[in-house]
Amino acid sequence: MKRLLAAVAVLSLATGAQAEESPRTGSVELRLSGYHPNIDQEFGGLATPYRDSFGGRRGWMGRIGVSKELYHGVGTVEGGLSAGYWEMYGHGHLADGSVAADSTALKVVPLSLMLTYRFDWVAEQVGVPLAPYVRVSLDRMQWWVTKGSGDSTQSGATHGYSFTGGMALLLDFFDPSLAREMDRDTGINHTYLFVDFTKSHIDDFGSKTSWDLSDTSTAIAGGLLFVF
Amino acid sequence: MVQRLAALLLLLPSLALADTAGTVTVSESNDSDNQISIAECNGSTADTLSFSWTVSTSSTIPSGNSFEFRVSDTSGCPLSSTTTTANTASITTIASNGSASGTYSGQAVSSLLHHSGLTFSCSVPATVFVCALITDGAGATASAVGTIALDAAIPPAPVVNTPSPGDNALNVSWTNGTTVADGGTVGTAASYEVFVAPHGAAFPANPSVTVTSPSTSVRVGGLTNGALYDVVVYALSTGGNVSAASNIVSGTPIQVDDFWKSYKDAGGKETGGCSHGSAGAIALVLAPLLLLARKRRRS
């Protein structure tokens, strides 16, 4: 019991630097994930035009998000926006079904409105450098298809929503003095390395005449989060 | 002794400055690659060189002194002497009127390189040195130097593969050849010019596409599906020396289904545009307004 009290006392001292933090207003995150749209599910296995053109590869999707802090107490609530880019190149087909030399591409700009709750109280007050978080997003996938010349042959947008759960590792924990120095120099209070899982439903809320741009599987993403 | 040493120390910087040359900037009338091609060298392609310079000197230039403009195959444009062997020609003198800067233009490449005293050959790569020299107020020679390359290397003729048909296009690829049919030194291709013409017709004067090395393939668009076309490729060196013609190949553009066409042919129901998902769009628009309203209530 004495040891536990001593540990708490040490942790309290360690977190005494909180008072020196610069004011907090929000966060910026950079994330990278794989993505494979579920377009072929529309055909119930009878046709696979997406797979025929692009194969089964998952392309890399990069995103940048900016959030405003709405609440900070027992955890943090943030509302924000994110935008990104994804593209997949494949080959067109000739009339006989054979693969042509001409390329074709599907390009997507994902836009999201995000509401995030991050339980960072333990990381910031107790000293355990882990902050679990959950997020719900309204998503818009702006997409366009290009042919061999690079010209767009069709474009559109598909809406939906997604749920995310993940864990953020507070990097300040490993070098608190450097973290405080960065706060003084740049205003970045905390830096997190995160990994999360997202289940998306991007099909115009069940529309029968829209692409299903949900990921074919639960997407794993990783990145950096800067709280400032 | 101390006085002599001090005098020597004072003299050293001026000696160093006298050795420091300014720069002669060379420009061409035909192109801006700062390379003399074989055609420019032998005069079959007109190219006039212009020079501008500022000599480096710590002294003033007497108003009566003139620049001597030289061309040479040796750095510094030295005149041949008993100890120096250089092919240098004194081209002209230009009044300085007291300025450290000067210009000289109007000299065609073909006549400049074949000036008496010079031994440049249009089939041998070389560096052409140009110098402007003048005697400054301290009696030292102030100079400016520059160079332009004589590119005498001809790339080998490319070997073109049979084009792959594209939608209103041909996908053309080639490899570098190994021989030079029309003389000169074997050079490396810096770019390629691809010419396309209807089968049997003469190739146009201007290339359909120019490709920068090391890329050796290109998609030539703007063609008609179902029509037969001939393709020929030329390689160009950095200075613009053109290789012999490649082998001529033929191909026919055909319709290619892109992903959207494949999707629709498979019976896909997406129609594109933003006509669907209005609920999502409305929610996306309303959410920032809700956040803004919340902020205003706080303030």
HADDOCK unambig.tbl for C-alpha pairs under 7 A between the chains (distance, minus, plus):
assign (segid A and resid 47 and name CA) (segid B and resid 266 and name CA) 6.40 0.50 0.50
assign (segid A and resid 49 and name CA) (segid B and resid 262 and name CA) 5.91 0.50 0.50
assign (segid A and resid 49 and name CA) (segid B and resid 263 and name CA) 5.31 0.50 0.50
assign (segid A and resid 49 and name CA) (segid B and resid 266 and name CA) 6.84 0.50 0.50
assign (segid A and resid 53 and name CA) (segid B and resid 259 and name CA) 6.08 0.50 0.50
assign (segid A and resid 92 and name CA) (segid B and resid 256 and name CA) 5.94 0.50 0.50
assign (segid A and resid 92 and name CA) (segid B and resid 257 and name CA) 5.29 0.50 0.50
assign (segid A and resid 92 and name CA) (segid B and resid 258 and name CA) 4.62 0.50 0.50
assign (segid A and resid 92 and name CA) (segid B and resid 259 and name CA) 6.39 0.50 0.50
assign (segid A and resid 93 and name CA) (segid B and resid 256 and name CA) 5.52 0.50 0.50
assign (segid A and resid 93 and name CA) (segid B and resid 257 and name CA) 5.08 0.50 0.50
assign (segid A and resid 93 and name CA) (segid B and resid 258 and name CA) 6.74 0.50 0.50
assign (segid A and resid 94 and name CA) (segid B and resid 255 and name CA) 6.67 0.50 0.50
assign (segid A and resid 94 and name CA) (segid B and resid 256 and name CA) 4.95 0.50 0.50
assign (segid A and resid 94 and name CA) (segid B and resid 257 and name CA) 6.17 0.50 0.50
assign (segid A and resid 100 and name CA) (segid B and resid 256 and name CA) 6.75 0.50 0.50
assign (segid A and resid 101 and name CA) (segid B and resid 164 and name CA) 6.20 0.50 0.50
assign (segid A and resid 101 and name CA) (segid B and resid 165 and name CA) 6.94 0.50 0.50
assign (segid A and resid 101 and name CA) (segid B and resid 166 and name CA) 6.44 0.50 0.50
assign (segid A and resid 102 and name CA) (segid B and resid 166 and name CA) 5.36 0.50 0.50
assign (segid A and resid 104 and name CA) (segid B and resid 258 and name CA) 5.37 0.50 0.50
assign (segid A and resid 104 and name CA) (segid B and resid 259 and name CA) 6.10 0.50 0.50
assign (segid A and resid 113 and name CA) (segid B and resid 284 and name CA) 6.95 0.50 0.50
assign (segid A and resid 138 and name CA) (segid B and resid 284 and name CA) 6.56 0.50 0.50
assign (segid A and resid 145 and name CA) (segid B and resid 260 and name CA) 6.51 0.50 0.50
assign (segid A and resid 147 and name CA) (segid B and resid 258 and name CA) 5.37 0.50 0.50
assign (segid A and resid 154 and name CA) (segid B and resid 260 and name CA) 6.94 0.50 0.50
assign (segid A and resid 154 and name CA) (segid B and resid 272 and name CA) 6.31 0.50 0.50
assign (segid A and resid 155 and name CA) (segid B and resid 272 and name CA) 5.50 0.50 0.50
assign (segid A and resid 155 and name CA) (segid B and resid 273 and name CA) 5.87 0.50 0.50
assign (segid A and resid 156 and name CA) (segid B and resid 272 and name CA) 4.50 0.50 0.50
assign (segid A and resid 156 and name CA) (segid B and resid 273 and name CA) 3.88 0.50 0.50
assign (segid A and resid 156 and name CA) (segid B and resid 274 and name CA) 5.37 0.50 0.50
assign (segid A and resid 157 and name CA) (segid B and resid 273 and name CA) 6.28 0.50 0.50
assign (segid A and resid 157 and name CA) (segid B and resid 274 and name CA) 5.18 0.50 0.50
assign (segid A and resid 158 and name CA) (segid B and resid 277 and name CA) 6.62 0.50 0.50
assign (segid A and resid 159 and name CA) (segid B and resid 277 and name CA) 5.84 0.50 0.50
assign (segid A and resid 159 and name CA) (segid B and resid 280 and name CA) 5.41 0.50 0.50
assign (segid A and resid 159 and name CA) (segid B and resid 281 and name CA) 6.91 0.50 0.50
assign (segid A and resid 160 and name CA) (segid B and resid 280 and name CA) 6.32 0.50 0.50
assign (segid A and resid 204 and name CA) (segid B and resid 276 and name CA) 6.45 0.50 0.50
assign (segid A and resid 204 and name CA) (segid B and resid 277 and name CA) 4.35 0.50 0.50
assign (segid A and resid 204 and name CA) (segid B and resid 280 and name CA) 6.86 0.50 0.50
assign (segid A and resid 205 and name CA) (segid B and resid 277 and name CA) 6.62 0.50 0.50
assign (segid A and resid 209 and name CA) (segid B and resid 269 and name CA) 4.91 0.50 0.50
assign (segid A and resid 209 and name CA) (segid B and resid 270 and name CA) 4.83 0.50 0.50
assign (segid A and resid 210 and name CA) (segid B and resid 269 and name CA) 6.74 0.50 0.50
assign (segid A and resid 210 and name CA) (segid B and resid 270 and name CA) 4.60 0.50 0.50
assign (segid A and resid 210 and name CA) (segid B and resid 276 and name CA) 6.95 0.50 0.50
assign (segid A and resid 211 and name CA) (segid B and resid 270 and name CA) 5.75 0.50 0.50
